[in-house]
Amino acid sequence: MDNSIVISTPPHVKAKQTTKSIMLDVVIALLPCAICGLVYFGWQALMLELVAVASCVASEFVYFFIANKGFSNKCRDAKAVCLRWWKQFDLTSVVTGLILALILPPATAWYVVIIGSIFAIAVVKMFFGGTGKNLVNPAATGRVFAFLCFAAIAASTAYTAPNFGALMDVESSFVSSSATNLAGLLPSKGDPTSNLHILDLFLGTGVKGCIGETCKLAIIVGYIYLCVRNVIKWWQPLLFTAVFGLTAWLMGGFFYEKYTLDIALFLPNILSGGVLFAAVFMFTDYVTSPKGVIGQLVYLIVSAIVLALLRYYTHIEVASFVILLMNLFIPYFDKFLIRKPFGFKREKVQKEGK
């Protein structure tokens, strides 16, 4: 056989984008949220971001080094293994670490971040084969693991408000949108209005929450950048947010003594907690989302409804839990919601006797 002939499986698509360039775009899109975390919560937020990124990168390197026998023969091949790791380094661990830090409260202990990062990379990603082979979202799973193992990040004391207060005059007890307790933020029974002004929810001023989920303006800036760079489809976060908001809106109408539907029931739900952050940076993950458009539509719609229902009945932020749960069904979405192959034409069935 002629060695100039290369046989490979379809689809044969040639593009300038690589995994590394896509991950670099995601890192750039996350920077507004990371910077707002520093401005809002101080140097402690920056420290957690750096610790998470460093821990994820170090975990990937150590796992790769051990798996490629870097310690064998008295580390004789250590240099070659390090070079191979650097050549395959695609910034996915940087993205995982940055997202993990941004979905944690600013008062999280540094060792919790390290343990969550190691679990996200070593167990969730590398154990299953590395980039593109993980079954669930590493950052979301790392956050859930830390949440279940360390009760401190679930406590209200882990969530602090920004260094400056709310723009509107509200009671301090209402200034809360933590990933644990949304009771002080969402509309209360008998009063279909948010306890915090919409502008405060949008900008994150005076709002307790996670490092990168608080300022919705920063999230939108990142969303626009990813759309311009053609990293995500523009309709994916919008569809998820619209379905979630509509479901929460309808459920909220039944909550009050006198049934009512008001825009005040819609905006506080989509602007609170980590809904927008998850819609832009986590539910659009390439690896842990269906491959076909139909599968993506069903995945986003079902995920939005499940998240809205769980938040309605628990009154806590459960976006990471929903991501982890729905990721387990991705193989079934890909199996039963099959895409039509390129150039597919259905054969006409001839009737008998003709």
C-alpha positions in Angstrom: 0.0 0.0 0.0 1.2 3.5 -0.8 2.4 5.1 2.4 1.1 8.5 1.2 -2.5 7.3 1.7 -3.9 8.0 5.1 -7.0 6.1 6.2 -9.0 7.6 9.0 -12.6 7.6 10.3 -15.0 10.3 9.3 -16.0 13.1 9.7 -13.1 14.7 7.8 -13.3 18.2 9.0 -10.4 20.6 8.8 -10.4 23.7 11.0 -8.0 26.1 12.6 -9.4 25.5 16.1 -7.6 23.1 18.4 -8.5 21.9 21.9 -5.8 24.2 23.2 -7.0 27.3 21.4 -10.6 26.6 22.5 -9.5 26.2 26.1 -7.6 29.4 25.8 -10.7 31.2 24.7 -12.6 29.7 27.6 -9.9 31.0 30.0 -10.2 34.5 28.5 -14.0 34.4 28.8 -13.6 33.4 32.5 -11.3 36.3 33.3 -14.1 38.9 33.8 -15.6 36.7 36.4 -12.2 36.0 38.0 -11.4 39.8 38.1 -14.8 40.6 39.6 -14.1 38.0 42.2 -11.0 39.8 43.1 -12.7 43.2 43.2 -15.7 42.0 45.1 -14.2 39.6 47.6 -10.5 40.7 47.8 -7.2 38.8 47.6 -8.6 35.7 49.2 -10.6 35.1 46.1 -7.5 35.5 43.9 -5.7 33.1 46.2 -8.3 30.4 45.8 -8.3 30.8 42.0 -4.5 30.4 41.9 -4.5 27.5 44.3 -7.2 25.7 42.3 -5.5 26.2 38.9 -2.1 25.2 40.3 -3.6 22.1 42.0 -5.4 20.9 38.9 -2.3 21.4 36.6 -0.1 19.7 39.2 -2.6 16.8 39.6 -2.6 16.2 35.8 1.2 16.3 35.6 1.7 13.9 38.5 -0.9 11.4 37.2 0.6 11.6 33.7 4.2 11.2 35.1 3.3 8.1 37.1 1.1 6.6 34.3 4.0 7.0 31.8 6.5 5.4 34.1 8.5 8.5 34.9 9.7 7.0 38.1 10.9 3.7 36.6 14.6 3.0 36.0 15.5 5.6 38.7 13.7 8.3 36.8 15.9 7.8 33.7 13.1 8.8 31.4 11.8 11.6 33.5 12.8 14.3 31.1 11.2 12.6 28.1 8.0 12.1 30.1 7.9 15.8 31.1 8.4 16.8 27.4 5.5 14.5 26.3 3.3 16.0 29.0 4.1 19.5 27.9 3.4 18.7 24.3 0.0 17.3 25.2 -0.9 20.0 27.7 -4.1 21.6 26.3 -5.1 24.0 29.2 -8.1 21.8 30.1 -6.8 21.5 33.6 -6.5 25.3 33.8 -10.1 25.7 32.8 -11.2 23.0 35.3 -9.3 24.7 38.2 -10.6 28.2 37.3 -14.2 27.1 37.0 -14.0 25.1 40.3 -12.6 28.1 42.1 -15.3 30.4 40.7 -18.2 28.2 41.8 -16.9 28.0 45.4 -17.6 30.6 48.2 -14.8 33.0 48.9 -14.3 31.8 52.5 -13.5 28.3 51.4 -10.4 26.8 53.1 -7.4 26.4 50.8 -7.0 22.7 51.6 -10.7 22.1 50.5 -9.8 23.7 47.1 -6.8 21.4 46.7 -8.7 18.3 47.6 -11.5 19.2 45.3 -9.1 19.9 42.5 -7.2 16.6 42.9 -10.5 14.7 42.8 -11.7 16.6 39.7 -8.5 15.9 37.7 -7.1 12.7 39.0 -10.4 10.8 39.5 -12.9 12.4 37.2 -10.6 13.2 34.3 -7.3 11.3 34.2 -8.6 8.0 35.6 -11.0 7.7 32.7 -8.4 8.4 30.1 -7.8 12.2 30.1 -9.1 15.0 27.9 -12.3 14.1 26.1 -13.0 10.8 28.0 -14.4 12.0 31.3 -18.0 10.9 31.9 -19.0 13.9 34.0 -18.0 17.5 34.3 -14.8 17.6 36.4 -15.3 21.0 37.9 -19.0 20.3 38.9 -18.0 16.9 40.3 -15.1 18.4 42.3 -17.5 21.0 43.7 -20.1 18.4 44.7 -17.3 16.2 46.3 -16.1 19.2 48.3 -19.6 20.1 49.3 -20.3 16.5 50.6 -17.0 16.1 52.3 -16.7 19.5 54.0 -19.7 20.9 55.7 -17.9 24.2 56.1 -18.6 25.3 52.5 -22.3 24.6 53.0 -22.5 26.9 56.0 -23.8 30.4 55.5 -20.6 31.8 57.1 -18.6 30.6 54.0 -20.5 33.1 51.9 -19.5 36.7 52.3 -20.9 39.8 50.6 -18.6 42.0 48.4 -16.4 44.7 50.0 -19.1 47.3 49.1 -22.8 47.2 50.0 -25.9 47.0 47.9 -26.8 49.8 45.6 -30.4 49.8 46.9 -31.3 50.2 50.6 -32.3 46.7 51.8 -32.1 44.9 55.1 -28.8 43.1 55.7 -30.6 39.8 56.4 -31.9 39.9 52.8 -28.4 40.3 51.3 -27.9 36.7 50.5 -27.8 34.6 47.3 -25.4 31.9 48.4 -25.2 28.5 46.7 -26.7 27.0 49.9 -29.6 29.2 50.9 -31.6 31.3 48.5 -34.4 32.0 51.0 -33.4 35.6 51.6 -33.2 36.3 47.9 -36.0 34.7 46.1 -39.6 35.9 46.4 -41.3 34.9 49.7 -44.7 33.6 50.2 -47.4 36.2 49.9 -45.0 38.7 48.4 -44.1 38.2 44.7 -41.1 40.6 44.8 -37.5 39.9 45.4 -35.9 40.8 48.7 -33.0 42.3 46.8 -33.2 44.8 43.9 -32.8 43.5 40.4 -29.8 45.8 39.7 -28.0 44.4 42.8 -28.6 40.9 41.6 -27.4 41.7 38.1 -24.2 43.5 39.3 -23.7 41.4 42.4 -23.4 44.4 44.7 -24.0 43.5 48.3 -24.9 39.9 47.3 -23.5 37.0 49.1 -22.5 34.2 46.7 -19.7 32.3 45.0 -16.6 34.0 43.6 -17.5 33.9 39.9 -21.3 33.6 40.0 -22.1 36.8 41.7 -21.6 39.4 38.9 -23.9 38.5 36.0 -22.5 41.3 33.9 -19.1 39.6 33.9 -20.8 36.3 32.9 -22.5 38.0 30.0 -19.3 39.5 28.8 -17.7 36.0 28.8 -20.8 34.7 26.9 -20.5 37.3 24.2 -16.8 36.5 23.8 -17.4 32.7 23.4 -20.1 33.4 20.9 -17.9 35.7 18.8 -15.1 33.2 18.9 -17.5 30.4 17.9 -16.7 28.3 20.9 -20.3 27.8 21.9 -23.6 28.1 20.1 -25.3 31.4 21.0 -28.7 29.7 21.5 -27.6 27.1 24.1 -27.3 29.4 27.2 -30.3 31.4 26.1 -32.5 28.3 25.7 -31.4 26.9 29.1 -32.0 30.2 30.8 -35.3 30.8 29.2 -36.7 27.4 30.0 -35.4 27.6 33.6 -36.8 31.0 34.1 -40.2 30.1 32.6 -40.4 26.9 34.8 -39.4 28.8 37.9 -41.8 31.6 37.0 -44.8 29.2 36.6 -43.9 27.2 39.8 -43.6 30.5 41.7 -47.1 31.5 40.7 -48.5 28.5 42.4 -46.6 29.2 45.6 -48.5 32.3 46.7 -51.8 32.4 48.5 -53.3 34.3 45.6 -52.1 33.0 42.3 -50.1 35.6 40.4 -47.6 35.7 37.6 -45.3 38.7 37.6 -42.0 39.6 36.0 -40.7 39.9 39.6 -41.0 36.1 39.7 -38.8 35.6 36.6 -35.8 37.8 36.9 -34.8 37.0 40.5 -34.6 33.3 39.7 -32.3 33.6 36.6 -30.2 36.3 38.3 -29.6 34.4 41.5 -27.1 31.7 42.4 -25.1 30.0 39.7 -27.8 29.6 36.9 -26.2 32.0 34.4 -22.7 30.8 35.1 -23.7 27.2 34.7 -25.6 27.9 31.5 -22.6 29.7 29.8 -19.6 27.7 31.1 -20.8 24.3 32.3 -23.8 23.1 30.4 -22.0 23.9 27.1 -19.1 21.7 27.9 -18.1 19.7 24.7 -17.3 16.4 26.4 -20.3 16.2 28.8 -23.0 17.3 26.4 -24.8 15.4 23.6 -23.2 15.4 20.2 -26.3 16.1 18.0 -28.4 19.3 17.9 -31.6 17.3 18.9 -29.8 15.8 21.8 -28.5 19.2 22.9 -32.0 20.6 22.8 -33.4 17.8 24.9 -30.5 17.9 27.3 -30.7 21.7 27.9 -34.5 21.7 28.3 -34.7 18.7 30.7 -31.7 20.1 32.7 -33.4 23.5 33.0 -36.7 22.0 34.2 -35.0 19.7 36.7 -32.9 22.6 38.1 -35.9 24.8 38.4 -38.0 22.1 40.2 -35.2 21.2 42.6 -34.5 24.8 43.5 -38.2 25.4 44.0 -38.6 22.6 46.5 -35.2 22.8 48.2 -34.6 26.6 48.0 -30.9 26.0 47.6 -28.6 26.2 44.7 -28.2 22.8 43.1 -26.7 23.6 39.7 -23.6 21.4 40.2 -25.7 18.5 41.4 -28.0 18.7 38.3 -25.0 18.9 36.0 -23.5 15.7 37.6 -26.9 14.0 37.4 -27.7 14.9 33.8 -24.1 14.0 32.6 -24.9 10.4 33.5 -27.6 10.3 30.9 -25.5 11.7 28.0 -24.7 8.2 26.6 -28.4 7.6 26.3 -29.0 10.9 24.6 -26.3 10.0 22.0 -27.6 6.5 21.6 -31.3 7.2 21.1 -31.2 10.7 19.6 -29.1 9.6 16.6 -27.9 12.2 14.1 -28.5 11.6 10.4 -25.2 10.9 8.6 -24.0 13.4 6.1 -25.8 12.8 2.8 -28.3 10.4 4.3 -31.4 9.7 2.2 -34.2 7.4 3.4 -34.8 4.5 1.0 -38.3 4.2 -0.5 -40.0 1.1 0.5 -41.8 -0.6 -2.5 -45.2 -2.1 -1.8 -45.6 -5.8 -2.5 -47.1 -6.7 -5.9 -45.5 -3.7 -7.7 
